[in-house]
Amino acid sequence: MDFDALEKLPEIKADHIFLVSKKGEPGLDLLAKSSIWNGLDAVKNGHVYEMNDPSNWTINGLIASEKTIDEVVKSLKK
């Protein structure tokens, strides 16, 4: 995990975070234990959405983009 990047997260001031990763990645446990991560407003307000299938998030194309948009909308409606 890039700790320099982690320290810069609060600068984003995000209301919602879409965390794109595969379940069980070792960095997720470190992230969950980080005081920087846990101090983010999006985390404190329960606005973190785990996207456990990163395939459409990392592929360019119409179908992948439509799937990504559908996942975002579905997550925000919960």
C-alpha distances in whole Angstrom, upper triangle without the diagonal:
4,6,9,8,8,11,13,13,16,18,18,20,20,23,21,17,17,14,14,13,15,16,14,11,9,6,9,11,8,8,12,13,11,14,13,13,16,18,17,21,20,18,21,24,22,22,18,19,17,18,18,20,18,20,23,20,19,23,25,29,31,30,27,27,30,28,25,27,29,26,25,28,29,26,27,30,29
4,5,5,6,9,10,11,15,16,16,19,19,22,21,18,18,15,16,15,17,19,18,14,13,10,12,14,11,10,14,14,12,15,13,13,16,17,17,21,20,19,22,24,23,22,19,21,19,20,20,22,19,22,24,20,19,23,25,29,31,31,27,27,30,28,25,28,30,27,26,29,30,27,28,31,31
4,5,5,6,9,10,13,14,15,18,18,21,21,18,19,16,18,17,20,21,19,16,14,11,13,14,10,10,13,13,10,12,10,11,14,15,15,19,19,18,20,23,23,22,19,21,20,22,22,24,22,25,26,23,22,26,28,32,34,34,30,30,32,31,27,29,31,28,27,30,31,27,28,32,31
4,5,5,7,9,12,12,14,16,18,21,21,18,20,18,19,19,22,23,22,19,17,14,16,17,14,13,16,16,13,14,11,13,16,16,16,19,19,19,21,24,24,23,21,23,22,23,24,26,23,26,27,23,23,26,28,31,34,34,30,30,32,31,28,29,32,29,27,31,32,28,29,33,32
4,5,5,7,10,10,11,14,15,18,18,15,16,14,16,16,19,21,21,17,16,13,14,16,13,12,15,16,13,14,11,11,15,15,14,17,17,17,19,22,21,20,18,19,19,20,21,23,20,23,24,20,19,23,25,28,30,30,27,26,29,28,24,26,28,25,24,27,28,25,25,29,29
4,5,5,8,10,11,13,14,17,16,13,15,13,15,16,19,19,19,16,15,11,12,14,11,9,12,12,9,10,7,8,11,12,11,14,14,14,16,19,19,18,15,18,17,19,20,22,20,23,24,21,21,24,26,29,31,31,27,27,29,28,24,26,28,25,23,26,27,24,24,28,27
4,6,7,9,11,12,14,17,18,16,18,16,19,19,22,23,23,20,18,15,16,16,13,11,14,14,10,10,7,9,12,11,11,14,15,15,17,19,20,19,18,20,20,22,24,26,24,27,27,24,24,28,29,32,34,34,31,29,32,31,27,28,30,28,25,28,29,26,26,30,29
4,6,6,8,10,12,15,16,14,16,16,18,19,23,24,24,21,20,16,17,19,16,13,16,16,13,13,9,10,14,12,11,14,15,15,17,19,20,19,17,20,20,22,23,25,23,26,26,22,22,26,27,30,32,32,29,27,30,29,25,26,29,26,24,27,28,25,25,28,28
4,5,6,8,9,12,12,11,13,13,15,17,20,21,22,19,19,15,15,17,15,11,14,15,12,12,8,8,11,10,8,11,11,12,14,16,16,15,13,16,17,18,21,22,20,24,24,20,21,24,25,28,29,30,26,25,27,26,22,23,25,23,20,23,24,21,21,25,24
4,5,6,8,11,12,12,15,15,18,20,23,24,24,22,22,18,17,19,17,14,15,16,12,11,8,8,10,8,6,9,10,11,12,14,16,15,14,17,19,21,23,25,23,27,26,23,24,27,28,31,32,32,29,27,29,28,24,25,27,24,22,24,25,22,21,25,24
4,6,9,12,14,13,16,17,19,22,25,26,27,25,24,20,20,22,20,17,18,19,16,15,11,12,14,12,10,11,13,14,16,17,19,17,17,19,21,22,25,27,24,27,27,23,24,27,27,30,31,32,29,27,29,29,25,25,27,25,22,25,27,23,22,26,26
4,5,9,11,10,13,14,17,19,23,24,25,23,24,20,19,21,20,16,18,20,17,16,12,12,14,13,10,10,11,13,15,16,17,14,14,16,18,19,22,24,22,24,24,20,21,24,24,27,28,29,25,23,25,25,21,21,24,22,19,21,23,20,19,23,23
4,7,9,10,13,15,18,21,24,25,26,25,25,21,20,22,21,17,18,19,17,15,12,12,13,11,8,7,8,11,12,13,14,12,13,16,18,20,23,25,23,26,25,22,23,26,27,29,29,30,27,25,26,26,22,22,24,22,19,20,22,19,18,21,22
4,5,7,10,12,15,18,22,23,24,23,23,20,19,21,20,16,17,19,17,16,13,12,13,12,8,7,6,9,11,11,12,9,10,12,15,17,20,22,20,23,22,19,21,24,24,26,26,27,24,21,23,22,19,18,20,18,15,17,18,16,14,18,18
4,7,10,13,16,19,22,23,25,24,25,22,20,22,21,18,18,20,18,18,15,13,13,12,9,7,5,9,10,8,10,7,9,11,15,17,20,22,21,24,23,20,22,25,25,27,27,27,24,22,22,22,18,17,19,17,14,15,16,13,11,15,15
4,7,10,13,16,19,20,22,21,22,20,17,20,20,16,16,19,18,18,16,13,13,13,10,8,5,8,10,9,9,5,6,8,11,13,16,18,17,20,19,16,19,22,23,24,24,24,21,19,19,19,15,15,16,14,10,12,13,10,9,12,13
4,6,9,12,16,16,18,17,19,16,14,17,17,13,13,17,16,16,14,11,12,13,10,10,6,8,11,11,10,6,5,6,8,10,13,15,14,18,17,14,16,19,21,22,23,22,19,18,19,17,14,14,16,13,10,13,14,11,11,14,14
4,6,10,13,14,16,15,18,15,13,16,17,14,14,18,17,19,17,13,15,16,13,13,10,11,14,14,11,8,6,5,6,7,10,12,11,14,13,10,13,16,18,19,20,19,16,15,16,14,11,12,13,10,8,11,12,9,10,14,14
4,6,10,11,13,12,14,12,9,13,14,11,12,15,15,17,15,12,14,16,13,15,11,11,15,15,12,10,7,6,5,6,8,10,9,13,13,10,13,16,18,20,21,20,17,16,18,16,12,14,15,12,11,15,15,12,13,17,16
4,7,10,12,11,13,12,10,14,15,13,14,18,17,20,18,15,17,19,17,18,15,15,19,19,16,14,10,8,6,5,6,7,6,9,10,8,9,13,15,18,19,18,14,14,16,14,11,14,15,11,11,15,15,13,15,18,18
4,6,9,7,10,9,8,12,13,12,13,17,17,20,19,16,18,21,19,20,17,16,20,21,18,16,12,11,7,6,5,7,6,9,12,10,11,14,17,20,21,20,16,17,19,16,14,17,17,14,15,18,18,15,18,21,20
4,6,6,10,10,9,12,14,14,15,18,19,22,21,18,20,23,22,23,20,19,22,23,20,19,15,13,9,8,5,6,7,10,12,12,12,15,19,21,22,20,17,19,20,17,15,19,19,15,17,20,19,17,20,22,21
4,6,9,10,8,10,13,13,13,16,18,21,21,18,19,22,21,23,20,18,21,22,18,18,15,13,9,9,6,8,10,13,16,15,16,19,22,24,25,23,20,21,22,19,18,21,20,17,18,21,19,17,20,22,20
4,6,8,7,8,11,12,12,14,17,20,21,18,19,22,22,24,21,19,22,23,20,20,16,15,12,12,9,12,13,16,19,18,18,21,25,27,29,26,23,25,26,23,21,24,24,20,21,24,23,20,23,25,23
4,6,6,8,10,10,12,14,15,19,19,16,18,21,21,23,21,19,22,23,20,20,16,16,12,12,10,12,12,15,18,17,17,20,23,26,28,26,22,24,26,23,21,24,24,20,21,25,23,21,24,26,24
4,5,6,7,9,10,12,13,17,17,15,17,20,20,23,21,19,22,24,21,21,18,18,15,16,14,16,16,19,21,20,20,23,26,29,31,30,26,27,29,26,24,27,27,24,24,28,26,24,26,29,27
4,5,5,6,9,10,11,14,14,12,14,17,17,20,19,16,19,21,19,19,16,16,13,15,14,16,15,18,21,18,18,22,25,28,30,29,25,26,28,25,23,25,26,23,22,26,25,22,24,27,26
4,5,5,6,9,10,13,13,11,12,16,15,18,16,13,16,18,16,16,13,13,10,12,11,14,14,18,20,18,18,22,25,28,29,28,24,25,26,23,21,23,24,20,20,23,22,19,21,24,22
4,5,5,6,9,12,13,11,12,16,16,19,18,14,17,19,17,18,15,15,13,15,14,18,18,21,23,21,22,26,29,31,33,31,28,28,30,27,24,27,27,23,23,26,25,22,24,26,24
4,5,5,6,10,11,10,11,14,15,18,17,14,17,20,18,19,16,17,15,17,17,20,19,23,25,22,23,26,29,32,34,33,29,29,31,29,26,28,29,25,25,28,27,24,25,28,26
4,5,5,9,9,6,8,11,12,15,14,11,14,16,15,15,12,14,13,15,15,18,18,21,23,20,21,25,27,30,31,30,27,27,29,26,23,25,26,22,21,25,24,21,22,25,23
4,6,8,9,7,7,11,11,14,13,10,12,14,13,14,11,13,12,15,15,19,19,23,24,22,23,27,29,32,33,32,28,28,29,27,24,26,26,22,21,24,23,20,21,24,21
4,6,9,8,8,11,13,16,15,12,13,17,15,17,15,17,16,19,19,22,22,26,28,25,26,30,32,35,36,35,32,32,33,30,28,29,30,26,25,28,27,23,25,27,25
4,5,5,6,9,10,14,14,11,13,16,16,17,15,17,17,20,20,23,23,26,28,25,25,29,32,34,36,35,31,31,33,30,27,29,30,26,25,28,27,24,24,27,26
4,5,5,6,9,12,13,11,11,15,15,17,15,19,19,22,23,26,25,29,30,27,28,32,34,37,38,37,34,33,34,32,29,30,31,28,26,29,28,25,25,28,26
4,6,5,7,10,12,10,11,14,15,16,14,17,18,21,22,25,24,27,28,25,26,29,31,34,35,35,31,30,32,31,27,28,29,26,24,27,27,23,23,27,25
4,5,6,9,9,7,9,12,12,12,11,14,14,17,19,21,20,24,25,22,23,27,29,31,32,32,28,27,29,27,24,25,26,23,21,24,24,20,20,23,22
4,6,8,9,6,7,10,10,12,11,14,15,18,20,23,23,26,27,24,26,29,31,34,35,34,30,29,31,29,25,26,27,24,22,24,24,20,20,23,21
4,6,9,7,7,10,12,13,13,16,18,21,23,26,25,29,29,26,27,31,33,35,36,35,32,31,32,30,27,27,28,25,23,25,25,22,21,24,22
4,5,5,6,9,10,10,10,14,16,18,21,24,23,26,26,23,25,28,29,32,32,32,29,27,28,27,24,24,25,22,20,22,22,19,18,21,20
4,5,5,6,8,8,10,14,16,19,22,25,24,27,27,24,26,29,30,32,32,32,29,27,28,27,23,23,24,22,19,20,21,17,16,19,18
4,6,5,6,5,6,10,13,15,18,21,20,24,23,20,23,26,27,29,29,28,25,24,24,23,20,19,20,18,15,17,17,14,13,16,15
4,5,5,6,6,10,12,15,17,20,20,24,24,21,23,27,28,30,30,30,27,25,26,24,21,21,22,19,17,19,18,15,14,17,16
4,6,8,9,13,15,18,21,24,24,27,27,25,27,30,32,34,34,33,30,29,29,27,24,24,25,22,19,21,20,17,16,18,17
4,6,8,12,15,18,20,23,24,27,26,24,27,30,31,32,32,31,29,27,27,25,23,22,22,20,17,18,18,14,13,15,13
4,6,8,11,15,17,20,21,24,24,21,24,27,29,30,30,29,26,25,25,23,20,20,20,17,15,16,15,12,11,13,11
4,6,10,13,16,18,18,22,21,19,22,24,26,27,27,26,23,22,22,20,17,17,17,14,12,13,13,9,9,11,10
4,6,10,12,15,15,19,18,16,19,22,23,25,25,24,21,20,21,18,15,16,16,13,11,13,13,9,10,13,12
4,6,9,12,12,16,15,13,16,19,21,22,22,21,18,17,17,15,12,13,13,10,9,11,10,7,9,11,10
4,6,9,10,13,14,12,15,18,20,22,22,20,17,17,18,15,12,14,14,10,10,13,12,9,12,14,13
4,6,6,10,10,9,12,14,17,18,19,17,14,14,15,12,9,12,12,8,9,12,11,9,12,15,14
4,6,9,11,10,12,15,18,19,20,18,15,16,17,13,12,15,14,11,13,16,14,12,16,18,17
4,6,7,8,10,12,15,16,17,15,12,14,14,11,10,14,13,10,13,16,15,14,17,19,18
4,6,5,6,9,12,14,16,14,10,12,14,11,9,13,14,11,13,16,16,15,18,20,20
4,5,6,6,10,12,13,11,8,11,13,10,10,13,14,12,14,17,17,17,20,22,22
4,5,5,8,9,10,8,5,7,9,7,6,10,11,10,12,15,15,15,18,20,21
4,6,8,10,12,11,7,8,10,9,6,10,11,10,11,14,15,14,17,19,20
4,7,10,12,12,8,9,13,11,10,13,15,14,14,18,19,18,20,23,24
4,7,10,9,6,8,11,11,10,13,15,15,16,19,20,20,22,24,25
4,7,8,6,7,10,11,11,13,15,16,16,19,20,21,23,25,26
4,6,5,6,9,10,11,12,14,15,17,18,20,21,23,25,26
4,6,5,6,9,10,11,12,14,15,17,18,20,21,23,25
4,5,5,6,9,10,11,12,14,15,16,18,20,21,23
4,5,5,6,9,10,11,12,14,15,17,19,20,22
4,5,5,6,9,10,11,12,14,15,17,19,21
4,5,5,6,9,10,11,12,14,16,17,19
4,5,5,6,9,10,10,12,14,15,17
4,5,5,6,9,10,11,12,14,16
4,5,5,6,9,10,11,12,15
4,5,5,6,9,10,11,13
4,6,5,6,9,10,11
4,5,5,6,9,10
4,5,5,6,9
4,6,5,7
4,5,6
4,6
4
